[in-house]
Structure formats: structure tokens, C-alpha cells
Amino acid sequence: MANVLLLGCNLATSPYPVFPLGLAHIAGALHGRGHNVRQADIQSSGLPLEDLLTTLVHGKDSFSPDLIGISIRNIDNVDFHEQEQWFIGQARDIVTTVKRHFKVPVIAGGAGFSLMAEDILQYIGADFGIVGEGEVAMATLVEELEAAGWNTAGLPCLHSAPALEGARIPAPIIDPVMGRFYTERTGIMGIQSKRGCPYGCAYCSYPLIEGKTQRYREPEGVAEQMERAYRDFGVDHFVFCDSVFNDRAGHFMEVAEAIRKRNMPVHWSGYFRPSHTTRDELRFLQEAGLGALELGTDAASDATLKGMNKPFCFDEVRAFTAHCAELALPAAHFIIMGGPAETRETVMEGLENIRSLPRSVVFVYQGVRILPGTLIEKIALQEGVITPDTPLLKPAYYHSSAVDQEEVARLLEADFAGDMTRIFPPSKADKMDKALRSMGHKGLLWDKLLGAPHRRRRSASARQQPATCAE
């Protein structure tokens, strides 16, 4: 049996502090294999890292780890206008500090790490790295090191394992300190009902990290996890971290039914595709506790939706949003301007389309973050935006050469002026979010933005029409 310290390294607070769900799943897997696991999280500890590590060693519940796993959730904040938030530099500082305190192997993992594992491992100076899902790979590496007497010589630096079937994904173990911190700060805890993404959106890394095949957890197990978090920590809002919650197979409806049967006083939200879901289905989800939606709209015209490899059209986006508005379900669209096929004409059409969306919040990003293995990387290479030698660890963005970036920014700012539900750049929402949370508001805050006074403009041509284009 090994003593394993799992250290959460995410220091980002925008749009809100995020519970380290991946760390909790790894803890569950290691515990299930008989290992002694301690979770620590820099953000929830409220301590500088030096003090946190000293407390772990010399505190009343001292812990002497045989190895340390660190979780890297993000590389950067994917916001072209706020590029100073590069989290890999922070991760390197954390590894350096950890190694100064402990002479044990340090293993890096997490979604952000897996995107560029070899480059990140070399940059931050960890001893090993886990690529992709870590439950099996981490436990196997721990046991190989234990069998070798903690001698790291001869073992490969990077480790991975086949993706787990949904029923074999272990339930997370929620550390009490972390559970209380994130509940008190945000009221939000992440949860997964499935892994994998069958879609191929141009910019997206989900299929690279989780694979293209969706693997479903047992609905009753998901609902039980929510009930336990509510009972133990008072969590009353959950965010489904699935790449897409409203899957084609209908598993999402089974999850909602399992939640509804338990009659818990909680709300939940998730990432939705703004298509192929009916008003009646949304109504059922609402009865099961759905309180808000985050919509992966990604572009604002049919031409740019196609350029981003989205298999739906804007009429479907409009119809889906109308269903949400009729049910008073707060919905937030996330849209990127400047992607493939963007022109000045599509920008103007996109602004018109955004105005036509009924009761909803819209966040607009400018430029597409280029990540290895994605379609946008291939397009950027074809168009000469990057070369095969361009380093992608630091932020690199694709901007359509057919538009002027500064003009697009001016158009967005002018069109959104005075409207709290139309946000560009996304960092403008940070102050609003912090102000609302300082007043005690928790959960996702789209409903608060939608309830605030704001200007609303609708053009004569912005009539709601039924969706007519097929996926």
C-alpha cells in the first residue's frame, strides 16, 4: 500500500473557483486499489503552497507521501484578450516547490496536461505524466513504482491506459475541506454522467482527451453521487462536465429521471448542443432540476457554423433558445468571432443573429485557440497561420484573414454597449460575477444577469422561425 498525495493546482477564479473533480476521481480509484490517499488543494486550503506543504508534513494529521500527483486542468484561459493567464508557468513553480519539500516522484496529469503531455512534462520538470483518463494509469504506475522500491530508473515517463467503460468509472471521493470550500464559495460542484465526444468541432480538445466514443455511467450512480454531496456538504448546484449533456442516445433523459425520482432540493446545469432537443424534453429536464444551460453555439452564422464544423444551423439555435425562453430556463451562448469562413459580411450577419436570440446571455470570444490534433490546427497549417514548428504551448490563435480584428472588436463593443446580457470580451463578466457572489449569490448566474436592467434590441428581420435545416 502506497501513501499518495494528490495536489490540486488550479488557481483560476474566473468565472468561479472550480472543484477539482478529476482529482477526486483519481482518489476514488486509488482508494479502491487499497492505497492511502490524501487530497490537498492550493485554492481551498487558503494557504501559500509552502505553508500548505509544511502543514502536510508537520501538522497534527501529518502525511509522508511515497509519491505526489499534481493535476493540471487548463493550459490557459483561451481568451485572446487576456493572454497573461498562462497556467503552465504556475505549474512549473508548483513542481519546483514540491520537489524542494519532498524527495519523491512527482506525477503530472489532468485534462490540460494531456493536450501537450510531452512538452508540458519537460517544461514543468515532473518525473512522470499520465495521459488521458488517469484512474487505471495512475494506479498502475503507483504499483510499478512500489514494486521497484520507488526507483524511477527504467520506467517510461508518460503513461496511459485504455478508456474506462462508463460502469467502471469509479465514484469520486470528496475531501471534506474541498467540499466545504467550494460549496461555501460557489454552491457548485462538477459531476460527470458520461465521457467521450463523437463530434468534431474545429477547436475542441474533448475527443483528444476522452476519445470519440461516449461511455455512459449508470444513471442511478450519478444521482446517488449528487445525493451524497448534497447530504454531506450541502451542495445544491451541480454542473455536468460532460462534453455534451444532451446526447443523441437519450442517456441524458435517463439521468434526469434518476435525479427526479430522488426528489432532491438541488439544481443542475450542463453543456448543451443547441439542437435536437425538444421543448417537452427541456421541460422534463427542468422538472428534474435543470436550472441553467451553457450552449456550445460557437459561431453566429450558418457559414461560420460550417467553418467550425458544427452540424446545425442558426435557425436551430434560435428555436432552441426560444424553447429555453418560454420555459424561463437561463441559457448562455458561447460564440467565437473570427474563426474559419468569417468575413465582414458574416460578422454583420452574426451580430444580427445574436440580437435575434430571445432571453439569453451571450459571451463572445475573438479568435480560436489552436491546440495540437484539432481541426483548427490543420486549417491554420493549410492557411499558413502557423508552421509545423510553431510552439503551441504558449497561446496561439487562428483569426480569419478576411476580417480586421480591431474592426470586429469595435463592432462588438458598440453593438453590446449597455446590455449586460451581451458580453465581450468574456473577462468583462468577471467583475459582475464577483459582485454577485459577494452578495451571496451561488450557482451559475445567468438568471441574475437576465433579471438585471439591460437594453434589448431586435431587428425587424429577427423573427423566430422553426428550425428547417437537418443535422
C-alpha positions as CSV (number, residue, x, y, z in Angstrom):
1,M,0.0,0.0,0.0
2,A,1.4,3.4,-1.0
3,N,0.9,6.8,0.5
4,V,-0.2,9.1,-2.3
5,L,-0.6,12.8,-2.1
6,L,-2.9,14.3,-4.8
7,L,-2.4,18.1,-5.2
8,G,-4.9,20.3,-6.9
9,C,-3.1,23.1,-8.7
10,N,-5.8,25.1,-10.3
11,L,-5.6,28.7,-9.0
12,A,-8.0,30.3,-11.6
13,T,-11.1,32.0,-10.1
14,S,-12.7,33.1,-13.4
15,P,-15.6,32.7,-13.8
16,Y,-15.6,31.0,-10.4
17,P,-13.3,28.6,-8.4
18,V,-13.8,25.1,-9.8
19,F,-14.0,22.0,-7.7
20,P,-11.1,19.6,-8.7
21,L,-13.4,16.7,-9.9
22,G,-10.6,14.8,-11.7
23,L,-8.5,14.7,-8.5
24,A,-11.5,13.3,-6.6
25,H,-12.0,10.5,-9.3
26,I,-8.3,9.6,-9.1
27,A,-8.6,9.4,-5.3
28,G,-11.6,7.1,-5.6
29,A,-9.6,4.8,-8.0
30,L,-6.5,4.7,-5.8
31,H,-8.6,4.1,-2.6
32,G,-10.4,1.3,-4.4
33,R,-7.0,-0.4,-5.1
34,G,-6.1,-0.2,-1.3
35,H,-3.8,2.8,-1.3
36,N,-3.7,5.5,1.4
37,V,-4.7,8.8,-0.3
38,R,-4.6,12.4,0.9
39,Q,-6.1,15.2,-1.2
40,A,-4.9,18.8,-0.9
41,D,-5.9,21.8,-3.0
42,I,-4.0,25.0,-3.0
43,Q,-7.0,27.2,-3.6
44,S,-9.3,25.6,-1.0
45,S,-6.5,25.4,1.6
46,G,-6.3,29.2,1.8
47,L,-2.5,28.8,2.3
48,P,0.5,29.6,0.2
49,L,1.9,26.4,-1.2
50,E,5.0,26.5,1.1
51,D,2.7,26.7,4.2
52,L,0.4,24.0,2.8
53,L,3.2,21.6,2.3
54,T,4.7,22.3,5.7
55,T,1.3,21.7,7.3
56,L,1.0,18.4,5.5
57,V,4.4,17.2,6.9
58,H,4.3,18.7,10.4
59,G,0.6,19.3,11.1
60,K,-1.4,17.2,13.6
61,D,-2.5,14.9,10.7
62,S,1.0,14.7,9.2
63,F,1.3,12.7,6.0
64,S,4.5,11.3,4.5
65,P,3.9,10.6,0.8
66,D,5.6,8.0,-1.3
67,L,4.7,10.0,-4.4
68,I,2.8,13.1,-5.4
69,G,0.3,13.6,-8.2
70,I,-0.5,17.1,-9.4
71,S,-3.5,18.0,-11.5
72,I,-3.2,20.5,-14.4
73,R,-6.7,21.4,-15.5
74,N,-6.0,24.1,-18.1
75,I,-3.1,25.4,-20.1
76,D,-4.5,28.9,-20.4
77,N,-7.9,30.7,-20.3
78,V,-8.3,30.6,-24.2
79,D,-9.2,34.3,-24.2
80,F,-7.2,36.2,-26.9
81,H,-7.7,39.5,-24.9
82,E,-6.4,38.1,-21.6
83,Q,-3.4,36.1,-22.6
84,E,-1.4,36.7,-19.4
85,Q,-3.2,33.8,-17.7
86,W,-0.8,31.0,-18.7
87,F,-1.1,28.3,-16.1
88,I,1.8,26.1,-17.2
89,G,4.2,28.6,-15.7
90,Q,2.4,28.3,-12.4
91,A,2.6,24.5,-12.6
92,R,6.3,24.7,-13.1
93,D,6.7,26.8,-9.9
94,I,4.5,24.4,-8.0
95,V,6.6,21.4,-9.1
96,T,9.8,23.2,-8.1
97,T,8.3,23.9,-4.7
98,V,7.0,20.4,-4.2
99,K,10.4,18.9,-5.1
100,R,12.1,21.2,-2.6
101,H,9.9,19.7,0.2
102,F,9.7,16.1,-0.9
103,K,12.3,13.8,-2.4
104,V,9.6,11.5,-4.0
105,P,8.4,11.0,-7.6
106,V,6.1,13.7,-8.9
107,I,3.4,12.7,-11.4
108,A,1.5,15.2,-13.6
109,G,-1.9,14.6,-15.1
110,G,-5.2,16.3,-15.9
111,A,-7.1,17.5,-19.0
112,G,-4.7,20.4,-19.7
113,F,-1.6,18.2,-19.2
114,S,-2.9,15.6,-21.6
115,L,-3.2,18.0,-24.5
116,M,0.6,18.5,-24.8
117,A,1.9,16.0,-22.3
118,E,5.5,15.6,-23.6
119,D,6.1,19.4,-23.9
120,I,4.5,20.1,-20.5
121,L,6.3,17.4,-18.7
122,Q,9.6,18.6,-19.9
123,Y,8.8,22.3,-19.1
124,I,7.5,21.8,-15.6
125,G,10.1,19.2,-14.5
126,A,7.8,16.5,-13.2
127,D,9.1,12.9,-13.2
128,F,6.1,11.2,-14.9
129,G,3.0,12.1,-16.7
130,I,-0.5,10.5,-17.1
131,V,-2.1,11.0,-20.5
132,G,-5.9,10.8,-20.8
133,E,-8.0,9.2,-18.2
134,G,-5.9,8.6,-15.1
135,E,-7.8,6.2,-12.9
136,V,-6.2,3.0,-14.2
137,A,-2.9,4.5,-15.4
138,M,-2.2,6.3,-12.1
139,A,-2.9,3.2,-10.0
140,T,-0.7,1.0,-12.3
141,L,2.2,3.5,-12.2
142,V,1.9,3.7,-8.4
143,E,2.1,-0.1,-8.1
144,E,5.0,-0.3,-10.6
145,L,7.0,2.2,-8.5
146,E,6.1,0.5,-5.3
147,A,7.3,-2.8,-6.7
148,A,10.6,-1.2,-7.8
149,G,11.2,0.2,-4.3
150,W,10.4,3.7,-5.6
151,N,13.3,3.5,-8.0
152,T,12.3,5.5,-11.1
153,A,15.0,4.3,-13.4
154,G,13.9,2.4,-16.4
155,L,10.2,3.4,-16.3
156,P,8.8,5.4,-19.2
157,C,8.0,9.0,-18.5
158,L,4.5,9.0,-20.0
159,H,1.8,6.5,-19.1
160,S,-1.8,6.0,-20.4
161,A,-4.4,3.3,-20.2
162,P,-7.5,2.3,-22.3
163,A,-10.6,4.4,-21.6
164,L,-12.9,3.0,-19.0
165,E,-16.4,1.8,-19.8
166,G,-18.9,4.0,-18.1
167,A,-20.0,1.5,-15.5
168,R,-16.3,1.1,-14.4
169,I,-15.6,4.8,-13.8
170,P,-15.1,5.0,-10.0
171,A,-17.1,7.4,-7.9
172,P,-15.1,10.3,-6.7
173,I,-14.0,10.7,-3.1
174,I,-14.8,14.3,-2.0
175,D,-12.3,15.7,0.5
176,P,-14.2,17.4,3.3
177,V,-12.1,20.6,3.2
178,M,-12.5,20.9,-0.5
179,G,-16.2,20.0,-0.4
180,R,-17.0,22.7,2.2
181,F,-14.8,25.4,0.5
182,Y,-16.4,25.1,-3.0
183,T,-19.9,24.7,-1.6
184,E,-19.5,27.9,0.5
185,R,-17.8,29.9,-2.2
186,T,-19.9,28.9,-5.2
187,G,-22.5,26.3,-4.3
188,I,-21.3,24.4,-7.4
189,M,-19.8,21.0,-7.8
190,G,-18.9,19.3,-11.0
191,I,-20.2,15.8,-11.9
192,Q,-19.9,13.5,-15.0
193,S,-22.6,11.3,-16.4
194,K,-20.5,10.3,-19.5
195,R,-17.1,10.6,-21.1
196,G,-16.2,10.9,-24.7
197,C,-17.4,13.1,-27.6
198,P,-18.4,11.8,-31.0
199,Y,-18.4,15.3,-32.6
200,G,-15.6,17.1,-34.4
201,C,-15.9,20.8,-33.6
202,A,-12.9,22.6,-35.2
203,Y,-11.3,23.9,-32.0
204,C,-12.3,21.2,-29.5
205,S,-10.0,19.0,-27.5
206,Y,-12.6,16.8,-25.8
207,P,-12.3,13.9,-28.4
208,L,-8.5,14.0,-27.9
209,I,-8.7,13.8,-24.2
210,E,-11.7,11.4,-23.7
211,G,-12.0,9.7,-27.1
212,K,-14.7,9.8,-29.6
213,T,-16.9,7.1,-28.2
214,Q,-19.4,8.1,-25.5
215,R,-19.3,5.9,-22.4
216,Y,-22.2,6.3,-20.0
217,R,-22.3,6.0,-16.3
218,E,-25.2,4.3,-14.6
219,P,-27.9,6.9,-14.1
220,E,-28.7,5.7,-10.6
221,G,-25.0,6.0,-9.6
222,V,-24.9,9.6,-10.9
223,A,-28.0,10.5,-8.9
224,E,-26.6,8.8,-5.8
225,Q,-23.4,10.8,-6.1
226,M,-25.4,14.0,-6.2
227,E,-27.5,13.0,-3.2
228,R,-24.4,12.2,-1.2
229,A,-22.7,15.5,-2.0
230,Y,-25.9,17.3,-1.0
231,R,-26.2,15.4,2.2
232,D,-22.6,15.6,3.2
233,F,-21.7,19.1,2.1
234,G,-24.9,20.9,1.2
235,V,-24.1,21.2,-2.5
236,D,-27.2,22.5,-4.2
237,H,-26.0,23.1,-7.7
238,F,-24.2,20.6,-9.9
239,V,-22.6,21.3,-13.3
240,F,-22.4,18.3,-15.6
241,C,-18.9,18.3,-17.1
242,D,-19.8,16.0,-20.0
243,S,-18.6,17.3,-23.3
244,V,-22.3,17.4,-24.3
245,F,-25.1,16.6,-21.9
246,N,-28.0,16.1,-24.3
247,D,-26.5,13.2,-26.2
248,R,-28.2,11.6,-29.2
249,A,-28.7,8.3,-27.5
250,G,-31.0,9.8,-24.9
251,H,-28.9,8.7,-21.9
252,F,-29.3,12.3,-20.5
253,M,-33.1,11.7,-20.1
254,E,-32.4,8.6,-18.1
255,V,-30.0,10.6,-15.8
256,A,-32.7,13.2,-15.4
257,E,-35.3,10.6,-14.5
258,A,-32.9,9.1,-11.8
259,I,-32.4,12.6,-10.3
260,R,-36.1,13.4,-10.4
261,K,-37.1,10.2,-8.6
262,R,-34.9,11.2,-5.6
263,N,-36.7,14.5,-5.2
264,M,-33.6,16.3,-4.1
265,P,-33.7,20.1,-3.4
266,V,-30.9,20.7,-5.9
267,H,-30.5,22.4,-9.3
268,W,-28.1,21.4,-12.0
269,S,-26.8,22.6,-15.3
270,G,-24.6,21.3,-18.2
271,Y,-23.1,21.9,-21.6
272,F,-25.8,21.5,-24.3
273,R,-25.8,21.5,-28.1
274,P,-28.4,24.0,-29.2
275,S,-30.2,21.5,-31.4
276,H,-32.0,18.1,-31.5
277,T,-33.7,18.6,-28.1
278,T,-37.5,19.3,-27.9
279,R,-39.3,21.7,-25.7
280,D,-41.0,18.8,-24.0
281,E,-37.6,17.2,-23.2
282,L,-36.4,20.5,-21.8
283,R,-39.5,20.8,-19.7
284,F,-38.9,17.3,-18.3
285,L,-35.3,18.2,-17.5
286,Q,-36.5,21.4,-15.8
287,E,-38.9,19.3,-13.6
288,A,-35.8,17.1,-12.7
289,G,-33.9,20.2,-11.5
290,L,-32.3,21.7,-14.7
291,G,-31.7,25.3,-13.7
292,A,-29.4,26.7,-16.4
293,L,-27.8,25.7,-19.7
294,E,-24.4,26.5,-21.3
295,L,-24.7,26.3,-25.0
296,G,-21.9,25.4,-27.4
297,T,-23.1,27.6,-30.2
298,D,-19.6,28.6,-31.2
299,A,-20.4,30.7,-34.2
300,A,-23.1,33.2,-35.2
301,S,-23.9,32.5,-38.9
302,D,-24.6,29.4,-41.0
303,A,-21.3,29.9,-42.9
304,T,-19.2,30.2,-39.8
305,L,-21.0,27.3,-38.1
306,K,-20.0,25.2,-41.1
307,G,-16.5,26.6,-40.8
308,M,-16.3,25.4,-37.2
309,N,-17.6,22.0,-38.3
310,K,-20.9,22.4,-36.3
311,P,-23.6,20.2,-37.8
312,F,-26.5,22.5,-37.2
313,C,-27.7,25.9,-38.4
314,F,-28.6,29.2,-36.7
315,D,-32.3,28.7,-37.1
316,E,-32.0,25.6,-34.8
317,V,-30.0,27.8,-32.4
318,R,-32.8,30.3,-32.4
319,A,-35.5,27.7,-32.0
320,F,-33.7,26.0,-29.1
321,T,-33.2,29.4,-27.4
322,A,-36.9,30.2,-27.8
323,H,-37.8,26.9,-26.0
324,C,-35.5,27.9,-23.1
325,A,-37.0,31.4,-23.0
326,E,-40.6,30.0,-23.0
327,L,-39.6,27.8,-20.0
328,A,-37.7,30.7,-18.3
329,L,-34.6,28.5,-18.4
330,P,-31.5,30.7,-18.2
331,A,-29.3,29.9,-21.2
332,A,-25.8,31.2,-22.1
333,H,-24.3,31.0,-25.6
334,F,-20.6,30.9,-26.1
335,I,-19.6,32.2,-29.6
336,I,-16.3,32.7,-31.3
337,M,-15.8,35.5,-33.9
338,G,-13.0,35.3,-36.4
339,G,-13.0,31.5,-37.0
340,P,-12.8,29.8,-40.3
341,A,-15.1,31.3,-43.1
342,E,-15.5,34.5,-41.1
343,T,-15.8,37.6,-43.3
344,R,-17.1,41.1,-42.6
345,E,-20.4,40.0,-44.0
346,T,-20.7,37.1,-41.7
347,V,-19.7,39.3,-38.7
348,M,-22.6,41.7,-39.6
349,E,-25.0,38.7,-40.1
350,G,-23.7,37.3,-36.8
351,L,-24.5,40.5,-34.9
352,E,-28.0,40.4,-36.3
353,N,-28.4,36.8,-35.3
354,I,-27.2,37.5,-31.8
355,R,-29.7,40.3,-31.5
356,S,-32.5,37.9,-32.5
357,L,-31.8,35.5,-29.7
358,P,-34.6,35.8,-27.1
359,R,-33.9,35.8,-23.3
360,S,-30.3,34.6,-23.1
361,V,-26.8,35.6,-22.2
362,V,-24.1,35.7,-25.0
363,F,-20.4,35.5,-24.4
364,V,-18.3,36.3,-27.4
365,Y,-14.6,35.4,-27.8
366,Q,-12.4,36.6,-30.6
367,G,-10.0,34.2,-32.3
368,V,-9.7,30.4,-31.9
369,R,-7.1,28.9,-29.6
370,I,-5.0,26.5,-31.7
371,L,-4.4,23.2,-29.9
372,P,-2.5,20.2,-31.3
373,G,-4.5,17.5,-33.1
374,T,-7.6,19.7,-33.7
375,L,-9.2,20.6,-37.0
376,I,-8.3,24.2,-36.4
377,E,-4.6,23.3,-36.2
378,K,-4.9,21.6,-39.6
379,I,-6.7,24.7,-41.1
380,A,-4.1,27.0,-39.6
381,L,-1.3,25.0,-41.1
382,Q,-3.0,24.9,-44.5
383,E,-3.5,28.7,-44.5
384,G,0.0,29.5,-43.2
385,V,-1.2,30.9,-39.9
386,I,1.3,28.6,-38.2
387,T,4.0,26.3,-39.4
388,P,4.8,22.8,-38.2
389,D,7.5,24.3,-36.0
390,T,5.2,26.8,-34.3
391,P,5.1,26.1,-30.5
392,L,1.6,25.8,-29.2
393,L,2.2,25.5,-25.5
394,K,2.0,29.3,-25.3
395,P,-1.3,30.7,-26.7
396,A,-1.5,30.8,-30.5
397,Y,-4.8,31.9,-32.1
398,Y,-6.4,31.5,-35.5
399,H,-8.0,34.7,-36.9
400,S,-9.7,34.7,-40.3
401,S,-7.6,36.7,-42.7
402,A,-10.8,38.0,-44.3
403,V,-11.7,40.3,-41.3
404,D,-9.9,43.1,-39.5
405,Q,-9.6,42.1,-35.8
406,E,-9.7,45.6,-34.5
407,E,-12.8,46.4,-36.5
408,V,-14.6,43.3,-35.3
409,A,-13.7,44.3,-31.7
410,R,-15.1,47.8,-32.2
411,L,-18.3,46.4,-33.8
412,L,-18.9,44.0,-30.9
413,E,-18.3,46.6,-28.3
414,A,-20.6,49.1,-30.0
415,D,-23.4,46.5,-30.5
416,F,-23.2,45.2,-27.0
417,A,-22.9,48.6,-25.2
418,G,-25.4,48.9,-22.3
419,D,-26.6,45.3,-22.5
420,M,-25.5,43.2,-19.5
421,T,-26.5,40.0,-21.3
422,R,-24.2,40.6,-24.3
423,I,-20.6,40.3,-23.1
424,F,-17.3,41.0,-25.0
425,P,-14.6,40.3,-24.2
426,P,-15.6,37.5,-21.7
427,S,-13.4,38.9,-19.0
428,K,-15.9,41.7,-18.6
429,A,-18.1,39.3,-16.8
430,D,-15.6,38.7,-14.0
431,K,-16.4,41.9,-12.1
432,M,-20.1,41.2,-12.4
433,D,-19.7,37.6,-11.2
434,K,-17.5,38.6,-8.3
435,A,-20.0,41.4,-7.3
436,L,-22.9,38.9,-7.4
437,R,-21.1,36.3,-5.4
438,S,-20.1,38.9,-2.8
439,M,-23.8,39.4,-2.2
440,G,-24.2,35.7,-1.5
441,H,-25.4,34.5,-4.9
442,K,-24.4,31.0,-5.8
443,G,-24.6,28.6,-8.7
444,L,-24.4,29.8,-12.3
445,L,-25.5,33.4,-12.5
446,W,-27.2,33.7,-16.0
447,D,-30.6,34.2,-14.2
448,K,-29.2,37.2,-12.3
449,L,-27.8,38.8,-15.5
450,L,-31.1,38.2,-17.3
451,G,-33.0,39.7,-14.4
452,A,-30.9,42.9,-14.4
453,P,-31.9,46.0,-16.3
454,H,-30.5,46.0,-19.8
455,R,-31.1,47.3,-23.3
456,R,-32.6,44.9,-25.7
457,R,-32.6,45.4,-29.5
458,R,-34.4,43.4,-32.0
459,S,-34.3,44.0,-35.7
460,A,-37.4,43.7,-37.9
461,S,-35.9,40.7,-39.6
462,A,-35.2,38.8,-36.4
463,R,-38.4,36.8,-36.3
464,Q,-38.4,33.4,-34.6
465,Q,-38.7,30.7,-37.2
466,P,-38.8,26.9,-36.8
467,A,-35.6,25.1,-37.5
468,T,-35.5,23.8,-41.0
469,C,-32.0,22.5,-41.6
470,A,-31.2,19.0,-40.7
471,E,-28.1,17.7,-39.0
